[in-house]
């Protein structure tokens, strides 16, 4: 094995264990925990059966996320997108555009709410 092959193999991206790393990252992400702590109570309500409704809602959220990401993984692998050299830049760009659209929507919604309350 020559030196170039050794260097190429040493800097090759790790492809195994990605699901486990992603799962651990999401489970230990304080932003995700705060999001669920802030959002879930609005849909669960109080009273009898709250524990069961909590379990059902959390299970639905987890199964939906697993299904969504399984579909995304299959589509990416099937299309060969993951083999593109520019895939990382494309994903970063699309993620940034998505966040800008969400931010703009929140800004418009907030401004509209302020205007309609003042009128």
trRosetta pair geometry for C-beta under 8 A, 3 or more apart (Angstrom, degrees):
i j d omega theta_ij theta_ji phi_ij phi_ji
1 5 4.9 -115 -168 83 91 131
1 6 5.9 107 136 -57 116 88
2 5 5.4 96 59 11 70 101
2 6 7.3 -130 104 -5 38 92
3 6 5.6 -57 -151 35 35 114
3 7 6.4 32 155 -17 68 105
4 7 5.9 -55 -147 38 31 108
4 8 6.1 32 155 -20 66 109
5 8 5.6 -54 -143 38 31 113
5 9 6.2 27 159 -15 65 107
6 9 6.1 -60 -148 39 27 106
6 10 6.2 23 156 -19 64 111
7 10 5.8 -59 -145 37 29 109
7 11 6.4 3 165 2 66 111
8 11 6.7 -74 -146 48 23 92
8 12 6.4 46 153 -54 62 97
9 12 5.5 -30 -145 -5 34 121
14 17 7.0 -23 148 51 115 105
14 18 7.7 164 114 -65 83 85
15 18 6.5 -40 -171 -31 42 120
17 20 5.1 -52 -163 43 73 113
17 21 5.8 74 138 -23 87 102
18 21 5.8 -57 -146 40 31 110
18 22 6.1 30 158 -18 67 109
19 22 5.8 -58 -148 39 28 110
19 23 6.2 30 155 -21 65 108
20 23 5.7 -54 -146 36 30 112
20 24 6.3 26 157 -15 65 107
21 24 5.9 -57 -146 39 29 107
21 25 6.2 32 154 -22 64 108
22 25 5.6 -54 -146 36 30 114
22 26 6.4 25 158 -15 65 106
22 69 8.0 173 132 -170 149 153
23 26 6.0 -59 -149 39 28 106
23 27 6.2 24 157 -17 66 110
24 27 5.8 -55 -139 39 30 109
24 28 6.1 7 166 1 65 114
25 28 6.6 -73 -144 49 21 93
25 29 6.2 41 153 -52 62 104
26 29 5.4 -40 -145 4 31 123
26 32 5.8 59 -170 -30 71 170
27 32 7.9 -82 -106 81 14 142
29 32 4.2 67 87 7 111 109
29 33 6.9 172 92 -10 60 84
30 33 5.4 -55 -147 40 40 113
30 34 6.1 40 155 -19 71 105
31 34 5.8 -55 -146 40 30 109
31 35 6.2 36 153 -24 64 106
32 35 5.5 -51 -146 33 31 116
32 36 6.5 26 157 -12 64 105
33 36 6.1 -57 -148 40 30 105
33 37 6.2 29 154 -19 65 110
34 37 5.5 -55 -141 39 31 112
34 38 6.1 25 159 -15 66 109
35 38 6.1 -64 -149 40 25 105
35 39 5.9 3 163 -4 66 119
36 39 6.0 -64 -128 47 28 98
36 40 5.3 27 179 -25 70 117
36 58 7.8 58 -161 -110 132 92
36 61 7.7 136 -114 128 113 169
37 40 6.9 -34 -112 29 16 107
37 41 7.7 17 177 -15 45 106
38 41 7.7 -77 -176 26 19 101
39 42 6.2 -63 -171 26 43 114
39 43 7.3 13 152 -2 74 110
40 43 6.2 -77 -158 44 40 99
40 44 5.8 29 157 -23 79 118
40 54 6.9 61 169 -131 127 83
40 57 6.2 137 -142 116 97 140
40 58 7.4 13 -121 -70 138 84
41 44 5.6 -63 -133 38 35 109
43 57 6.0 137 106 -124 123 149
44 50 5.7 73 158 -154 109 83
44 53 4.9 141 -145 112 79 119
44 54 5.4 25 -124 -76 139 75
44 57 6.3 -105 -81 4 91 152
45 50 6.6 -135 89 -105 65 94
45 53 7.0 -3 45 95 89 166
46 50 6.1 -19 -146 -79 30 138
47 50 6.1 134 64 -45 45 104
49 52 5.0 -52 -163 43 72 114
49 53 5.8 73 138 -23 86 101
50 53 5.7 -56 -145 40 32 111
50 54 6.2 39 153 -25 65 105
51 54 5.6 -52 -150 32 30 115
51 55 6.6 29 153 -17 64 104
52 55 5.8 -52 -148 36 33 110
52 56 6.3 31 154 -17 66 107
53 56 5.7 -54 -144 39 32 111
53 57 6.1 30 158 -17 66 108
54 57 6.0 -58 -144 39 26 107
54 58 6.1 21 159 -14 64 110
55 58 6.0 -58 -142 41 27 107
55 59 6.0 27 158 -19 64 111
56 59 5.8 -57 -145 39 26 111
56 60 6.2 28 156 -20 63 108
57 60 5.7 -54 -147 36 30 113
57 61 6.4 30 154 -19 64 105
58 61 5.7 -54 -148 36 32 111
58 62 6.3 28 156 -16 66 107
59 62 5.9 -56 -145 39 30 108
59 63 6.0 24 160 -13 66 111
60 63 6.0 -58 -140 42 26 106
60 64 6.1 29 159 -21 63 110
61 64 5.8 -56 -146 36 26 112
61 65 6.4 24 156 -17 62 108
62 65 5.9 -58 -150 37 30 109
62 66 6.3 28 154 -17 66 107
63 66 5.7 -51 -142 38 33 111
63 67 6.2 34 157 -18 64 107
64 67 5.8 -57 -147 39 28 111
64 68 6.2 29 155 -21 64 108
65 68 5.7 -53 -143 36 29 112
65 69 6.2 18 163 -9 65 109
66 69 6.3 -61 -143 43 25 101
66 70 6.1 29 157 -22 63 110
67 70 5.7 -56 -144 35 27 112
67 71 6.4 28 157 -18 63 106
68 71 5.9 -61 -156 35 28 110
68 72 6.4 26 150 -18 66 107
69 72 5.3 -47 -142 36 39 114
69 73 6.2 42 156 -22 67 102
70 73 5.8 -53 -148 35 30 112
70 74 6.4 29 154 -17 64 107
71 74 5.9 -56 -147 38 30 109
71 75 6.2 26 157 -16 65 109
72 75 5.9 -59 -146 40 28 109
72 76 6.2 27 157 -19 65 109
73 76 5.9 -57 -145 37 28 109
73 77 6.2 19 160 -11 64 110
74 77 6.1 -61 -145 43 27 105
74 78 5.8 26 158 -20 66 114
75 78 5.7 -55 -137 40 27 111
75 79 6.0 18 165 -12 64 112
76 79 6.2 -62 -143 42 23 103
76 81 4.9 -85 -151 57 72 115
76 82 5.2 75 153 -41 105 101
77 80 7.7 35 -179 -71 30 33
77 82 6.2 -9 -91 11 56 131
80 83 5.1 -42 -177 29 79 117
80 84 7.5 99 132 -37 78 83
81 84 5.9 -37 -167 3 46 116
81 87 5.8 119 157 -117 76 116
82 87 6.0 83 -128 -142 31 170
83 87 7.6 111 53 -37 21 138
84 87 4.3 126 71 -50 96 91
84 90 7.3 17 100 6 140 137
86 89 5.0 -54 -169 45 76 114
86 90 5.7 80 131 -28 88 101
87 90 5.7 -58 -146 37 31 112
87 91 6.3 28 158 -18 67 107
88 91 6.0 -56 -147 37 28 108
88 92 6.3 28 155 -17 64 109
89 92 5.7 -56 -145 39 31 111
89 93 6.1 33 155 -21 65 108
90 93 5.7 -55 -147 37 29 112
90 94 6.2 23 157 -14 65 108
91 94 5.9 -56 -142 41 29 107
91 95 6.1 31 156 -20 64 109
92 95 5.8 -56 -146 37 27 112
92 96 6.4 29 155 -19 63 107
93 96 5.8 -57 -151 35 28 111
93 97 6.4 27 153 -17 64 106
94 97 5.6 -51 -145 37 33 112
94 98 6.3 38 153 -22 64 104
95 98 5.6 -53 -148 34 31 114
95 99 6.5 28 155 -16 64 105
96 99 5.8 -55 -149 37 31 108
96 100 6.4 33 153 -19 65 105
97 100 5.6 -55 -149 36 32 113
97 101 6.4 33 153 -19 66 104
98 101 5.8 -55 -150 35 31 111
98 102 6.4 30 153 -17 65 105
99 102 5.6 -51 -145 38 34 112
99 103 6.2 36 154 -19 66 107
100 103 5.6 -55 -145 39 30 112
100 104 6.2 31 156 -19 65 106
101 104 5.8 -53 -145 37 29 110
101 105 6.3 32 154 -20 63 106
102 105 5.7 -56 -151 36 30 113
102 106 6.4 29 153 -17 65 105
103 106 5.7 -54 -148 37 32 110
103 107 6.3 34 153 -20 65 106
104 107 5.6 -52 -147 36 33 114
104 108 6.3 31 156 -17 66 105
105 108 5.9 -53 -145 37 30 108
105 109 6.2 30 155 -19 64 109
106 109 5.6 -56 -144 39 30 113
106 110 6.1 30 157 -19 66 108
107 110 5.9 -56 -146 37 27 109
107 111 6.2 23 158 -14 64 108
108 111 5.9 -57 -143 40 28 107
108 112 6.1 30 156 -20 64 110
109 112 5.8 -56 -145 38 26 112
109 113 6.3 29 154 -20 62 107
110 113 5.7 -55 -149 35 30 112
110 114 6.4 28 154 -18 65 105
111 114 5.7 -54 -148 36 32 110
111 115 6.2 31 154 -19 66 107
112 115 5.8 -56 -145 38 29 110
112 116 6.2 21 160 -13 66 110
113 116 6.1 -59 -141 41 27 104
113 117 6.2 25 159 -18 63 109
114 117 6.0 -59 -147 37 27 109
114 118 6.3 21 157 -15 63 112
115 118 5.9 -64 -148 39 27 107
115 119 6.4 26 157 -26 64 110
116 119 5.8 -52 -142 29 33 113
